[in-house]
């Protein structure tokens, strides 16, 4: 051990001698070493700056080769009009003129570098636009559109130029993107026609359309509405009573003309003819003249929705400026206008990765997701309303007016024209101090909920009065349950609770609304071209099944929510799908996992046994005959449905009403669907303290 220790000491001594020699050498040549180090550092810095300058120069050249400097020459397309924004001129304040030829340069270096950065962003935006315009129906175009929506720091003039150079499919994609900047959408050109000019043009349009494809309703309307004009149609005295009782004056003739146009153009042939005859421009003039009339906006939305079913008409819709209006309508306070706008934009968006191949007809509407979504849905939720309902009426959140008596003469009109603005909680702008107070107040409420939430139970407002043996609770929730907390802290009003609330609890849902007509004609009490057999359960089922298959219902598991007669439609559809030899139709039955019935008259309704006067006003005679208590048709349908459950044991949940619905100002109480009629004798059954119209309207989340 001692020998080893001595060896280490000797080695360390030699190392010290060598380090001393090196230190002396460095001291003697210090100036030479410093010169070499400074030379190396200078070369590295100079070379690095030179490389950065070269790369920047090459990047600029590459972008200039890819993007044309003059945006107005992009794709050799000339804009229809140019917007000269004030910022276009005030930007020159950052520069100075240095000679008589108006050559300008930045006033200071920071402005120069800022301008270079703005030029880079500008060229990037134009490159993204060029990609979206050029590579239609590709993943590259979809990604470029998504990137374009994130560029919110462009100048207003840049947004205007980008909007003018966008193709139809690009603008549709932007309109259906989340959080897109509204500046991408230019307002349509103002059409300065007088009311008389508009009226003259729409009258001529109606006459031309009737010449191409005569429709008795349209002939009657033209003859009756424009009595001072000569027509080769019917004389005013020959019009039927439905038209003779119609009140037409200078105040409502434009609105009625729009109704007549929409009534006539309810198929692809007629709406195509309307577009080719310049109808979209006439509609734009009417919309600008009656901009605040929501009923006119809704009728125009229906016309555009039918037009969107023909992909050849997308360019016409785009060129007349309607895409900007549809984008504005997407967030309209009127839920029905929202729905028609979303349906039209979706039908025109064949680049949507999930729903782009589907065509949503007049009876189906995509309620969630409303924008482009890159992940496919796991489950389809399908809402089917009853005879006196609609998507915007049946499935909204319960409100204070829900128990008002239903009138005889205005029942359908009341249901279909419910003004959402009366029940929507509109958030008014507040000052910064007040907003800070509200935010802190919410934080205090949240902290208090954490402290006391587990100390109480929240009892559901619509707790069932009774349930069958398969019914299961609980009918109350702990105060610290997330749903209770969200309900207590939530603000606003849901115009469609399944599409607003269900996707927040479960991911991967696609919510579809069925919105079939509850009357023979929404425009008139009767239509000579439609027969009663169009209103039978079988006819409605066949049409609905066709439209559901067209939007991919059956490609994934299905859950039906059905109110009143909507439950009979669902049952009839499942029976028909089960008996079909077409595998594409049969999948509608095989993929159904559950059906929720809300006051469905499985065994008929006492309304069908009322005296003829009430039956005439409450429900059309065709439907009444089908809803007679224990009618052979209903008995056969229910037996077939029970056989379906043996082959596909889907979950059945039934809610039965226990309160009467009051009709007319006399408040005549009628229990529309008693418990015995609503009980399908299978699955869970809950008797709720609600009437027929409120049983499908949720009280809270």
C-alpha positions in Angstrom: 0.0 0.0 0.0 2.8 2.4 0.8 4.4 1.8 -2.7 1.2 2.7 -4.4 0.8 5.9 -2.4 4.3 7.0 -3.3 3.6 6.3 -7.0 0.6 8.7 -6.9 2.6 11.5 -5.3 5.4 11.2 -7.9 2.8 11.4 -10.7 1.2 14.5 -9.3 4.5 16.2 -8.9 5.3 15.7 -12.6 1.9 17.1 -13.5 2.5 20.2 -11.5 5.8 20.8 -13.3 4.1 20.5 -16.7 1.3 22.9 -15.8 3.9 25.4 -14.7 5.6 25.2 -18.0 2.3 25.7 -19.9 1.4 28.7 -17.8 4.8 30.4 -18.5 4.3 29.7 -22.2 0.8 31.3 -22.3 2.1 34.3 -20.4 4.9 34.8 -23.0 2.5 34.5 -26.0 -0.6 36.2 -24.6 -0.9 38.8 -27.3 -0.6 36.3 -30.1 -3.4 34.1 -28.6 -5.7 37.1 -28.2 -5.3 38.1 -31.8 -6.1 34.6 -33.0 -9.2 34.4 -30.8 -10.5 37.8 -32.0 -9.9 36.8 -35.6 -11.9 33.5 -35.2 -14.8 35.3 -33.5 -15.0 38.0 -36.2 -15.0 35.3 -38.9 -17.8 33.4 -37.2 -20.0 36.5 -36.7 -19.4 37.8 -40.2 -20.1 34.4 -41.7 -23.3 33.9 -39.7 -24.7 37.3 -40.7 -23.8 36.6 -44.3 -25.6 33.2 -44.2 -28.7 34.8 -42.6 -28.8 37.5 -45.3 -28.4 34.9 -48.0 -31.2 32.7 -46.6 -33.5 35.7 -46.2 -32.8 36.8 -49.8 -33.5 33.3 -51.1 -36.7 33.0 -49.0 -38.0 36.3 -50.5 -37.2 35.2 -54.0 -39.0 31.9 -53.4 -42.1 33.5 -52.1 -42.2 36.0 -55.0 -41.9 33.2 -57.5 -44.9 31.4 -55.8 -47.1 34.4 -55.2 -47.9 37.2 -57.7 -47.0 40.6 -56.3 -50.2 42.1 -57.5 -53.1 40.4 -55.7 -55.5 41.6 -58.3 -53.8 39.4 -60.9 -54.2 36.2 -58.8 -55.5 33.5 -61.1 -56.1 36.3 -63.7 -59.4 37.0 -62.0 -60.7 40.6 -62.0 -62.7 41.7 -59.0 -66.2 42.9 -59.3 -65.6 45.9 -57.1 -62.8 47.4 -55.0 -63.0 48.6 -51.4 -60.8 51.6 -50.7 -60.5 51.6 -46.9 -59.2 54.6 -45.0 -56.2 52.6 -43.7 -55.0 52.2 -47.3 -54.0 55.9 -47.2 -53.1 56.5 -43.6 -50.4 53.8 -43.9 -48.3 56.3 -45.9 -47.9 58.4 -42.8 -45.1 56.1 -41.7 -43.0 57.1 -44.8 -41.3 60.2 -46.2 -41.0 61.5 -49.8 -37.3 62.0 -50.7 -37.5 63.3 -54.2 -39.9 64.8 -56.8 -40.7 61.4 -58.2 -42.5 60.4 -55.0 -40.1 57.7 -54.1 -40.7 56.9 -50.5 -38.7 55.2 -47.7 -39.4 54.4 -44.0 -38.9 57.2 -41.6 -37.0 54.9 -39.2 -35.4 51.4 -39.2 -38.1 49.8 -36.9 -40.8 50.8 -39.4 -38.7 49.2 -42.2 -38.5 45.8 -40.4 -42.2 46.0 -39.4 -43.0 46.6 -43.1 -41.0 43.5 -44.1 -42.8 41.4 -41.5 -46.2 42.7 -42.8 -45.2 41.9 -46.3 -44.3 38.3 -45.3 -47.7 37.8 -43.6 -49.5 39.3 -46.6 -47.7 37.0 -49.0 -48.3 34.0 -46.7 -52.1 34.8 -46.6 -52.2 35.0 -50.4 -50.3 31.8 -50.8 -52.8 30.0 -48.4 -55.7 31.5 -50.5 -54.1 30.3 -53.7 -53.9 26.8 -52.2 -57.5 26.8 -51.1 -58.7 28.1 -54.5 -56.6 25.7 -56.5 -56.6 22.4 -54.7 -60.3 21.9 -54.2 -61.5 18.8 -52.4 -58.2 17.9 -51.0 -56.7 17.7 -47.5 -54.2 20.4 -48.5 -57.1 22.8 -49.2 -58.8 21.9 -45.9 -55.6 22.6 -43.9 -54.9 25.8 -45.8 -58.4 27.1 -45.0 -57.9 26.3 -41.3 -54.6 28.2 -41.3 -56.2 31.1 -43.1 -58.8 31.4 -40.3 -56.0 32.0 -37.8 -54.6 35.1 -39.5 -56.5 37.7 -37.6 -53.8 40.4 -37.6 -54.0 41.3 -41.2 -55.0 44.8 -42.3 -58.6 45.5 -43.3 -57.6 46.2 -46.8 -55.9 42.7 -46.9 -59.1 41.1 -45.7 -61.1 42.9 -48.4 -58.8 41.8 -51.2 -58.6 38.2 -49.9 -62.4 38.1 -49.8 -62.7 39.5 -53.4 -60.3 36.8 -54.7 -61.9 33.9 -52.9 -63.6 31.2 -54.9 -67.1 29.9 -53.9 -65.8 26.7 -52.2 -63.2 28.8 -50.3 -65.7 31.2 -48.9 -68.1 28.4 -48.0 -65.2 26.7 -46.1 -64.4 29.9 -44.3 -68.1 30.4 -43.4 -68.2 26.9 -41.9 -64.9 27.3 -39.9 -64.8 27.9 -36.2 -63.7 31.4 -35.0 -63.3 32.8 -38.5 -62.8 36.6 -38.8 -66.0 38.2 -40.2 -63.8 40.6 -42.3 -63.4 37.7 -44.8 -67.0 38.3 -45.9 -67.8 41.4 -47.9 -71.3 42.8 -47.8 -73.3 42.2 -51.0 -73.6 45.1 -53.4 -76.5 47.4 -52.6 -79.4 47.0 -55.0 -81.2 50.4 -55.1 -84.5 49.3 -56.5 -87.7 51.0 -55.4 -90.5 48.9 -54.0 -92.5 49.3 -57.3 -89.5 48.1 -59.2 -89.0 45.1 -56.9 -92.7 44.2 -57.1 -92.6 44.4 -60.9 -89.6 42.1 -61.1 -91.0 39.5 -58.8 -94.3 39.5 -60.5 -92.6 39.0 -63.9 -90.5 36.2 -62.3 -93.6 34.4 -61.0 -95.3 34.7 -64.4 -92.3 33.2 -66.2 -92.0 30.4 -63.7 -95.6 29.5 -64.1 -95.3 29.5 -67.9 -92.4 27.0 -67.6 -94.2 24.7 -65.1 -97.8 25.7 -64.3 -98.9 25.4 -60.7 -102.5 26.1 -59.9 -101.7 27.7 -56.6 -99.3 30.1 -58.3 -101.9 30.8 -61.1 -104.5 31.7 -58.5 -102.1 33.9 -56.6 -100.9 35.8 -59.6 -104.5 36.4 -60.7 -105.7 37.5 -57.3 -102.6 39.5 -56.1 -102.1 41.5 -59.3 -105.7 42.3 -60.3 -104.6 45.4 -62.2 -102.5 43.4 -64.7 -103.7 41.4 -67.6 -103.0 37.6 -67.3 -103.9 34.6 -69.3 -104.7 32.8 -66.1 -107.8 32.6 -64.0 -109.9 35.6 -63.4 -110.0 36.9 -59.8 -113.6 35.9 -59.4 -112.6 32.3 -60.3 -110.2 31.9 -57.4 -111.1 29.4 -54.7 -112.2 30.5 -51.2 -108.7 29.9 -49.7 -107.4 32.7 -52.0 -110.5 34.8 -51.8 -110.1 35.2 -48.1 -106.5 36.2 -48.4 -105.9 39.8 -47.4 -103.4 41.4 -49.9 -102.5 45.0 -49.7 -99.5 47.2 -50.4 -98.0 46.4 -47.0 -97.8 42.6 -47.3 -97.8 41.9 -51.0 -94.0 41.5 -51.1 -94.1 39.0 -48.2 -96.9 37.0 -49.9 -95.0 37.0 -53.2 -92.0 35.5 -51.4 -94.3 32.9 -49.9 -95.8 32.1 -53.3 -92.3 31.8 -54.8 -91.1 29.4 -52.0 -94.3 27.4 -52.3 -93.7 26.9 -56.1 -89.9 26.3 -55.9 -90.0 23.4 -53.5 -88.2 21.1 -55.9 -84.9 21.1 -57.8 -86.5 21.8 -61.3 -88.4 24.9 -60.3 -85.7 26.4 -58.0 -83.1 25.9 -60.8 -85.4 27.8 -63.2 -85.9 30.5 -60.6 -82.1 30.9 -60.3 -81.5 31.0 -64.0 -84.2 33.7 -64.4 -82.3 36.0 -62.0 -84.4 35.2 -58.9 -81.4 35.3 -56.5 -80.8 39.0 -57.3 -84.5 39.8 -56.9 -84.4 38.0 -53.5 -81.4 40.1 -52.5 -83.2 43.3 -53.4 -86.2 42.1 -51.3 -84.0 41.2 -48.4 -82.2 44.5 -48.4 -85.6 46.3 -48.6 -87.1 44.2 -45.8 -83.9 43.4 -43.9 -85.5 43.3 -40.4 -88.4 41.1 -41.4 -87.5 37.7 -39.9 -90.3 35.8 -41.7 -89.0 37.0 -45.1 -85.4 36.0 -44.0 -86.7 32.5 -43.1 -88.6 32.1 -46.4 -85.5 33.1 -48.3 -83.4 30.7 -46.2 -85.7 27.9 -47.3 -85.4 28.8 -50.9 -81.6 28.9 -50.7 -81.6 25.6 -48.9 -83.5 24.0 -51.8 -81.1 25.6 -54.3 -78.1 24.3 -52.4 -79.2 20.7 -53.1 -78.1 21.4 -56.7 -74.3 21.7 -56.7 -74.5 23.5 -60.1 -76.2 26.5 -58.5 -73.4 27.1 -55.9 -71.7 29.6 -58.1 -74.9 31.5 -58.6 -75.4 31.7 -54.9 -71.8 32.9 -54.4 -71.8 35.5 -57.2 -75.0 37.2 -55.9 -73.5 37.7 -52.4 -75.6 35.2 -50.4 -72.7 33.4 -48.7 -71.9 36.5 -46.6 -75.6 36.8 -45.6 -75.7 33.1 -44.7 -72.6 33.5 -42.6 -74.3 36.4 -40.8 -77.4 34.2 -40.3 -75.4 31.4 -38.7 -75.5 33.4 -35.4 -78.9 34.9 -35.8 -81.1 35.1 -32.7 -83.9 33.3 -34.5 -83.1 29.6 -34.3 -85.0 28.7 -37.5 -83.0 31.2 -39.6 -79.9 29.7 -38.0 -80.9 26.2 -39.0 -81.7 27.1 -42.7 -78.4 29.0 -43.0 -76.4 26.1 -41.6 -78.2 23.6 -43.8 -77.5 25.6 -46.9 -73.8 26.2 -46.1 -73.3 22.5 -45.3 -74.9 21.3 -48.6 -72.5 23.6 -50.5 -69.5 22.4 -48.5 -68.4 19.2 -50.2 -64.9 19.6 -48.5 -66.3 18.9 -45.1 -64.4 15.7 -44.0 -67.3 14.1 -42.2 -70.6 15.5 -43.7 -69.4 16.8 -47.1 -70.8 13.8 -49.0 -74.3 14.2 -47.5 -77.2 16.3 -48.8 -79.6 17.6 -46.1 -83.1 17.9 -47.6 -86.1 19.9 -46.4 -86.8 17.5 -43.5 -83.3 17.1 -42.0 -81.0 19.6 -40.4 -77.6 19.1 -38.7 -77.8 20.6 -35.3 -74.4 19.5 -34.0 -71.6 20.0 -35.0 -72.5 23.2 -36.9 -69.0 23.8 -38.2 -66.4 21.7 -39.9 -65.2 18.8 -37.7 -62.3 16.5 -38.5 -63.4 13.5 -36.3 -66.2 11.2 -37.3 -69.2 10.9 -34.9 -69.6 7.8 -32.8 -73.4 8.1 -32.3 -76.3 9.7 -34.2 -79.0 11.4 -32.1 -82.2 11.9 -34.2 -85.0 14.2 -33.0 -88.4 13.6 -34.5 -91.2 16.0 -33.5 -95.0 15.4 -33.5 -97.8 16.9 -35.6 -98.0 20.2 -33.8 -94.3 20.7 -33.4 -91.0 21.5 -35.1 -87.3 21.4 -34.2 -87.5 25.0 -33.0 -90.6 24.4 -30.9 -90.6 20.9 -29.6 -87.0 20.7 -28.4 -86.3 24.1 -26.8 -85.8 24.7 -23.2 -88.9 25.0 -21.1 -90.1 28.7 -20.8 -92.7 30.6 -18.9 -95.2 30.6 -21.8 -95.2 26.8 -22.2 -98.6 26.4 -20.4 -100.4 29.0 -22.4 -103.6 27.7 -24.0 -103.3 26.7 -27.7 -105.6 28.5 -30.0 -107.6 26.7 -32.6 -107.0 29.0 -35.6 -103.4 30.0 -34.9 -102.1 26.8 -33.4 -99.7 25.8 -36.2 -98.6 29.4 -36.8 -97.8 29.8 -33.1 -95.7 26.7 -33.0 -93.9 27.4 -36.2 -93.3 31.1 -35.7 -92.1 31.1 -32.1 -90.0 34.2 -31.7 -86.8 33.1 -30.1 -85.9 36.7 -29.3 -88.6 36.7 -26.7 -87.0 33.9 -24.7 -83.3 34.2 -25.5 -81.2 35.8 -22.8 -79.3 38.4 -24.7 -76.0 39.5 -23.1 -75.8 43.3 -23.1 -72.4 45.0 -23.2 -71.2 46.2 -19.8 -68.4 48.5 -18.7 -64.9 47.2 -17.7 -65.5 47.8 -14.0 -68.8 46.0 -14.1 -67.4 43.1 -16.1 -64.5 42.7 -13.5 -67.1 42.7 -10.8 -69.2 40.0 -12.5 -66.1 37.8 -13.1 -65.1 38.1 -9.4 -68.7 37.4 -8.4 -68.7 34.1 -10.4 -65.4 33.1 -8.7 -67.0 33.7 -5.3 -70.0 31.6 -6.3 -67.8 28.9 -7.4 -65.8 28.9 -4.2 -69.0 28.8 -2.1 -70.2 25.9 -4.2 -67.1 24.0 -3.3 -67.7 24.6 0.4 -71.4 23.8 0.6 -72.1 21.7 -2.5 -71.8 18.4 -0.8 -74.1 19.4 2.0 -77.4 19.3 0.1 -79.3 17.4 -2.6 -80.8 18.9 -5.8 -84.3 17.5 -6.5 -85.3 17.4 -10.1 -88.2 19.8 -11.0 -90.0 17.2 -13.1 -89.7 14.3 -10.7 -91.9 11.4 -11.9 -95.1 10.8 -10.2 -95.0 7.1 -10.9 -92.7 4.7 -12.7 -93.1 1.0 -13.7 -91.0 -1.8 -12.3 -88.2 -1.2 -14.8 -88.0 2.5 -14.0 -85.0 3.5 -12.0 -83.9 6.7 -10.2 -82.3 8.5 -8.6 -84.5 11.5 -9.0 -82.1 13.8 -7.0 -78.5 14.6 -7.3 -75.8 15.6 -4.8 -75.1 19.3 -4.7 -71.5 18.8 -5.7 -72.5 16.9 -8.8 -70.9 18.6 -11.9 -74.2 18.8 -13.7 -75.9 20.5 -10.8 -73.1 23.0 -10.5 -73.2 23.7 -14.2 -76.9 24.3 -14.1 -76.7 26.7 -11.2 -73.9 28.7 -12.7 -75.2 28.6 -16.3 -76.7 31.6 -18.1 -78.7 31.8 -21.3 -81.5 29.9 -22.9 -81.3 26.8 -25.0 -83.3 26.8 -28.2 -82.5 23.1 -28.7 -81.5 21.4 -25.6 -80.4 18.1 -27.2 -77.9 19.8 -29.4 -76.7 22.3 -26.8 -76.4 20.0 -23.7 -75.8 16.4 -24.8 -72.5 17.0 -26.6 -71.1 18.7 -23.5 -71.5 15.4 -21.6 -70.6 12.9 -24.3 -68.1 13.4 -27.1 -68.6 12.1 -30.6 -72.3 12.9 -31.0 -74.0 14.0 -34.2 -77.4 15.6 -33.5 -79.9 15.5 -36.4 -83.2 17.3 -36.3 -86.2 16.1 -38.4 -88.4 19.0 -39.4 -91.3 17.7 -41.5 -94.3 19.8 -42.4 -97.2 19.5 -40.0 -99.8 20.8 -42.4 -100.5 20.0 -46.1 -99.1 23.3 -47.1 -97.3 25.9 -44.9 -98.5 28.6 -47.2 -102.2 27.8 -47.7 -104.7 25.5 -45.9 -104.9 23.3 -49.0 -102.9 22.7 -52.2 -104.6 21.3 -55.4 -101.5 19.5 -56.4 -101.1 17.5 -53.2 -103.3 14.5 -52.3 -104.3 13.2 -48.9 -102.2 10.1 -49.3 -99.1 12.3 -49.0 -100.1 12.8 -45.4 -100.5 9.2 -44.3 -98.1 7.5 -41.9 -96.7 5.3 -44.7 -96.0 8.3 -47.0 -94.4 10.3 -44.3 -92.3 7.3 -43.2 -91.0 6.6 -46.7 -90.0 10.2 -47.3 -88.3 10.5 -44.0 -86.4 7.3 -44.3 -85.1 8.3 -47.7 -83.8 11.7 -46.3 -82.2 10.0 -43.2 -80.3 7.5 -45.4 -79.1 10.4 -47.6 -77.3 11.9 -44.6 -75.7 8.7 -43.4 -78.1 7.6 -40.7 -77.4 3.9 -40.3 -73.7 4.2 -40.7 -73.2 4.5 -36.9 -75.3 3.6 -33.8 -78.6 5.6 -33.6 -80.7 6.9 -30.7 -84.1 8.3 -31.5 -85.9 11.0 -29.4 -89.5 11.1 -30.6 -92.4 13.3 -29.4 -96.1 12.4 -30.0 -96.8 11.2 -33.6 -93.0 11.3 -34.2 -92.8 8.1 -32.2 -95.3 6.4 -34.6 -93.1 7.6 -37.5 -90.0 6.1 -35.8 -91.8 2.8 -35.1 -93.1 2.5 -38.7 -89.7 3.3 -40.1 -87.9 0.7 -38.0 -90.5 -1.9 -39.0 -90.1 -1.0 -42.7 -86.3 -1.1 -42.4 -86.4 -4.5 -40.7 -88.6 -6.0 -43.4 -86.5 -4.5 -46.3 -84.4 -6.7 -48.5 -82.0 -3.8 -49.2 -79.1 -4.0 -46.7 -78.6 -0.2 -47.0 -82.2 0.3 -45.7 -82.0 -2.5 -43.2 -79.0 -1.0 -41.4 -81.4 1.7 -40.1 -83.0 -0.9 -38.0 -79.9 -2.9 -37.1 -78.0 0.2 -35.9 -80.8 1.6 -33.6 -79.7 1.2 -30.0 -82.4 3.1 -28.1 -85.8 5.0 -28.6 -87.1 7.6 -26.2 -90.9 8.1 -26.5 -92.4 11.4 -25.3 -96.2 11.0 -25.1 -96.4 8.8 -28.2 -100.0 7.5 -28.7 -99.0 3.9 -29.2 -102.7 2.9 -28.8 -104.4 6.0 -30.1 -105.5 9.3 -28.7 -108.9 10.5 -27.3 -108.5 13.5 -29.6 -109.7 11.3 -32.4 -113.0 10.6 -30.6 -113.9 14.3 -30.1 -116.8 15.8 -32.0 -116.2 16.8 -35.6 -115.8 20.5 -34.8 -112.9 20.0 -32.5 -111.3 17.3 -34.7 -111.4 19.7 -37.7 -109.4 22.3 -35.8 -107.1 20.2 -33.7 -105.7 17.7 -36.2 -106.3 17.2 -40.0 -108.8 14.4 -40.7 -106.3 12.0 -42.3 -104.1 11.9 -39.2 -107.1 11.8 -36.9 -108.4 8.6 -38.6 -105.1 7.0 -38.1 -105.0 8.0 -34.4 -108.3 6.5 -33.3 -108.0 4.5 -30.1 -107.0 0.9 -30.8 -107.4 1.4 -34.6 -106.4 -1.7 -36.6 -103.4 0.2 -38.1 -102.0 1.2 -34.7 -102.5 -2.3 -33.2 -100.7 -3.9 -36.2 -97.9 -1.4 -36.1 -97.3 -1.9 -32.4 -97.3 -5.7 -32.7 -94.7 -5.5 -35.5 -92.6 -3.2 -33.4 -92.6 -5.6 -30.5 -91.3 -8.3 -32.9 -88.5 -5.9 -33.9 -87.5 -5.6 -30.3 -87.1 -9.4 -30.1 -84.6 -9.3 -33.0 -82.9 -6.1 -31.9 -83.3 -5.6 -28.1 -82.9 -1.8 -28.1 -83.5 0.2 -24.9 -86.9 1.7 -24.7 -87.6 4.7 -22.4 -91.1 6.2 -22.2 -92.4 9.5 -20.7 -96.1 9.9 -20.2 -98.0 13.1 -19.6 -100.3 13.5 -16.6 -101.5 17.1 -17.0 -104.1 18.2 -19.6 -103.3 20.6 -22.4 -105.6 23.7 -22.6 -107.0 24.6 -26.0 -108.4 27.9 -27.1 -109.0 31.0 -24.9 -111.8 29.0 -23.2 -109.1 26.8 -21.7 -110.7 23.5 -22.7 -108.5 20.9 -20.9 -107.7 17.8 -22.9 -105.4 14.9 -21.9 -104.0 14.3 -25.3 -102.2 11.0 -24.7 -103.2 9.3 -21.4 -100.8 6.9 -19.7 -102.5 3.8 -21.0 -102.2 5.1 -24.6 -98.6 6.1 -24.1 -97.4 2.8 -22.4 -95.7 0.6 -25.0 -95.7 -2.3 -22.4 -91.9 -2.6 -22.8 -88.9 -0.8 -21.3 -88.9 2.0 -18.7 -92.0 4.1 -18.1 -92.2 7.4 -16.2 -95.3 9.5 -15.6 -94.3 13.2 -15.4 -96.3 16.1 -14.1 -96.3 17.8 -17.5 -98.8 18.3 -20.4 -98.5 17.2 -24.0 -96.6 20.2 -25.3 -94.1 20.6 -22.4 -93.1 16.9 -21.9 -90.3 17.1 -24.4 -88.9 20.4 -23.2 -86.2 20.1 -20.6 -86.4 22.3 -17.6 -82.6 22.5 -17.1 -79.5 20.7 -18.0 
